[in-house]
C-alpha cells in the first residue's frame, strides 16, 4: 500500500494552515499562510453557490487551475445556532490527511491543496481547498440537464467503478449524495469523483453491509431530489456490474445485504414525510397564533390608538359556593373588591376608620 503524504502545518496569530507538501510554497507565495492574506483572498474571491453554502474561487500564481475553497458547515442540531463555527480546526486537518491518503491509494478524488482555519473570537472558521474543476458539474446539476439514456448508463457504470475504488482504498464516504459527486469527461467516456469527506471514515475493509449502506445513501438522495424514477433495473445492473467487476462472491453478499438496507430506506422515506407534516403543522399553528394575537390587538385599541380593556373582556370572578348554595364571595371579598367594600359607607352613612 502506498505511503500517504502527510500535510504540513503552519501557524500564525489567528490563522492555521495545513497544506499538502507539494502546495505549501505556492500557498505561501499567494499569502494564504497569514491571516491578513487569507482574509484579503476571501474578499476578492468569486463566489459560486453549492451545497450548504457558497464556495469561493481564488486564483493561485503559477497553478494550472484556481483554488476552490469550500466553507465547512455544520449539520444536525447546531446547524442553525453555529453554522460555520467550530471549537477546533483539528477535525478538518484530519479530513485533509484522510483525503491525501485515499487519493494516494487510488480513490477518485479531486487534487487536495490545504485546510485553512481562521480564528473568529473564541471559535474557528474553516475552509477546505482543492483544485477547481469548473467543467465538472455535480450529480444534481448533471441530472437537471436531462441526459440521454446512453449517458445515464455510462454514468451509472462510472459511478459503480468509482465507488468500488473508493471502498477498496479503505474508507466509507458516509454522506454520498448527488451534490458530493462530480461528473466529468474522460478518455474512456465519463468518470465520477467524490468530494466532501467530512463524514468519511477509514476502515481496513468495508463489509458487504457497509458497502450497501454507503450506496443506498445515493439512492435516498435521488429520492429526495425527485429522480428515483431514473434509477431503473437496467441502471442498477450497470452500477452493480461495474462495482463487482466479475466478483460473484461480492455480488452475492451485496444482494444478501440489500433487503435489510431497503427496509431502512423505507423507514427513512416515512421519516421524511412525517418531518414534512410536522413542519407544516408547526407553520400552521404559528400562523394561527399570530392571526389570533393580531385580532386581539386590533380589538383592544381605542379610536385614538390607545390600548383599552373593557370590563366585558375581563373574565368574571369564579363563584365560591358553600354546601348550602350561598355565595361566600359576597361575605368574604378578596383583593381590590375587599378594599372597596371596606371603604363603602354603612347603612347609617358612617364610614369605617383607616
N, C-alpha and C positions, 0 to 999 in steps of 0.2 A: 504494500500500500504506500502511495506517495506521501512523503512528509509534507505537511501543510505549512506554508509560511506563516509566521506569527506577526501580528500587527505591531507597529512601532508607535509608542505613545509620547506625545509632547504636552507638557503642562505649562500654562501661563496664568497670571491672575484672572480669574473669572472665565477661563476657557480651557478646554481639554480637547486634544486631537489624537485619535487612534487611526493610523493610516496603514494601508498595505505598503510593504517595504519599497516597492518599485515606484510608488506615487508620493513618497514623503517629500522629496526635494521639489517636485512640481507644486505640491500644495504649499510648501514654504515660500516658494517664489511668488505664488499668487497671493500671499498674505493671509492665507486661511489658517495659519497656525497661531495667530494672535486674535484677541477679542475684537479689537477695532477693525482689523481687516475682514474678519468674518461678518461683522455687522454691516460693513460697507458693501460686501458682496451680496448679502441678503436684500439690502435696499435697492441695489441695481439689478437684481436678478429678474428674469422673466418668469411670470407665474403661469402654471398650467393646472387646470382642475383635474383631480384624480383621486379616487377613493374617498377616505375620510376628510382629507384636507388638501389644499393646493400644494403642488410641487414646484420647485424653483430650478431654473436652468442658469448655470453660472459658467462663463467662458474660462477655460484653462489655457494659459500660454503654452504653446508647443504641443498640445494634446490633439489627437485625431478627432475627438468628439468632446462636446462640453460636458460639464458635470451636472448630473440630476440629483438634487437634494430632496429627499423625502422627509418631511417633518414627522417625528414619531408621536403618535397619538394613542390615547388610552381607549380601551373598550370597557364594557361592563358598567358597574355601578358608579365608578368615579369619572365616567366619561363626561358627564355634564358639569361636575364640580372642578376637576383639574384635567382638562382635555389634553394639554400638551406640557405638563409639568411633572417632573419626576424627582424622587429623593436622591437618586444616584445615577450617574451615566454608565455604570459598570454593565448593566443589562445589555446595552447596545454595543458596548465593546465586545462582549461575548458573542453577540449576534454577528458582528463583523468577523470575529475569529472563526465562527462556525461557517460563515459564507466562504471565507478563504479556504478552509479545509475541504468543504464539499466540492467547490469548484476544482480544486487540485485533484480530487478523486473522480472527476468526470461528470459531476452534476450539471445539468443545463441551467446556468445562472448568468446574468449579466456580469460585467467586469466590476468587482468591488473596488472602491477607491478609499473611503475612510468613514469614520464615525466622528461627528462633531458635537460637542456639548458646550453650551453657553449658560453660565450661571445667571439666573434671574431671581434676585432676592435670596431666599433660603433654598430654592429649588433649582432644577436644571431643565433647560430646553434642549432637546437632542434632535439631530438630523443624521440620516444615513445617506452617503453619496455613492453613486455608481456612474459609469459612463452612460451618457444618454443614448437611447436607441429610438430616435424620433420617428423612424419609419416602421416601428413595430407597435401596432395597436394592441390594447389589452383584449381579452376574450370577449368582453361585453361589447366594446366598440366594433370588434370584428363581426360579431353576430348581427349587429344592427345594420351592417351593410348588405344584408340578405345574400350571403354567398350561395353559390350553386351547390348542387348535390355532390358533385365530384370534389369540390374544395372542402366541403364538410367532412367527407370521408377521409380526405388527406389529412385534415387537422386532427380527426379522431385517432388515426394511426400515429401521427406525430406526437400527440399528447400521451398516448399509451407508452410509446418508446421513451419519452422524456420522463414520465413518472417512474418507469422501471429503472432508469439510470439514476434518478434522484434517490429512490429507495436502496438501490444497490450501493450507492455511495455512503450509506449508513445514516439515514435520517428520515424522519416523518415531517411533512410540512405543517400539519396542524391547522392551517387556515386556507385551504385550497378552494378559492372561488374565482369567478370569471375575471375580476379585476387584478388578480395576482398571477395571471397568465399572459405572456406576450406571444403574439403570433407574428412570425417574420419569414420572408423568403429565404430559401437556402438552395444549395447546388442540387439537392435531391428533390426539391419542390417547396415544402413548408416545414418549419420546425417550431417548437414551443420552448419558451424559457419561463422560469418561475421567479417571482420577486416576493419581497416582504416575508422574511424569515423570523418575524417576531415571535411566532408561536411554534417554530420548528424545534425539534429536539433530536439529538444524536442517539443512535441505537446501534448495537452490534449487528443485528439482523432482524428486520421487522417480520413479525409473524404474519400469517395469512389474514388473520382477523384485523390486525393493524393496517395492513395494506388495503383491505377492502374499506375499512373505515375512512382512510385518507381519500380514497377515490370517491366514496359516496358524498363527501363534503362538496365535491364539484357538482354532483347531481342535485344536491339540495340548493346550490347556488343557481343552477339552471331553473329549478322550480320557482325560486324566489323572483327571478327576473322574467318569468313567463316564457322560458324557452325549453321547458321539459319535453314538449311535444316533438322537438327537433331530434331528441335522443331516441331514435327508434331501434329496432332489433339489429338492423344491419350496422348502424354506427357503433352499437355496443360490441358487436362481434369484431369489428375492425379495431376498436380500442383494446379489447381483450387479447386478440391475436398479437398485436404489436407489443403488448405488455408481457405476455407469457413467452414469446419467442420460441414456440415449439416445446416448451417445458410442460408436459402433460401432468406431472405431479402438482406443479404450481397451479395449473388451471383447475384441477380437481379440488385442491384446497381452497381456492378462491370461490368456486361455486358452492362448496360446502359451507363456507362462512357467510355467503351473501344473504341467505334468508333472514338470519338474525339481524344483519345490518339493515335489511329492507324494513323490518319491523321498527327499527329505531328511526328510520326515515319517516315512516307513517306517524310515529309519535311526535317527531319534530314538526311535521306539517300540521298536525292537530294543535300543537302548542302555538304555532304562528297564528292560526285562525282565532284561538282563544285570546291571544295577546291583542289582535286587531279589534276583537269585540270589546275587550276591556278598555282599550284606548278610546273607542267610540263612546262607550258608556261614561267614562270619566269626562270626556269632552261635552257630552250632552248634559251631565249633571252640573258641570261648571257653567255652561250657558244658562241653564235653568236658574241656578242660584244668582247669577249676575243679573238676569232679567227681573227676578223677584226683588233683589235689592234695589234695582233702578226704579221699580214701580213703587216700592215703599218710600224711597227718597222723594219721588215726584208727588206722591200723595201727601207727604208730610210737610210740604212747603207752602207758605202763605203767598198771597199775590205779590207782596214786595220782595219775595225771595228768601225770607227768614224761615227757619225751621219752627214748626209748631206741632204740639201733640194735643189732640183733642181728648176730652175725658172719655168719649165713646171708644177711643182706641186703647185705653188702659183697661186691662182685664179686671173684672170685679174681684173683690176680696172673697176668698172662699169662706163658706159658712162653717161655723163650728157648732155642731148640734150636740145637745145632751140627750140622754135616753128618753126624756120626756118630750123631746121635739122642740124645746125652746132654744132660741139662738143665744149663745153666750157672747157673741161679738158685740151686742148692744150693751151688755153689762160690763164687759172687760175689753174695752177697745185697746188696740195696740198701736205703737208708733205715733205718727203725726195725728191720727184721729184721737188718740188718747190725750195728747196735749191740747187739742182743740176742745175736747169735751171737758177737760179740767178747767179751761178758761171760760166756758159758757156760763151765762148767768143762771141762777136757780129760779125756782118758781116765784119767789118773793122779790126777784130783781137784784138780789145781792150777788157779788162775785167772790170767788174764793181768794184767799190771800196768796202771796207769792210762795 
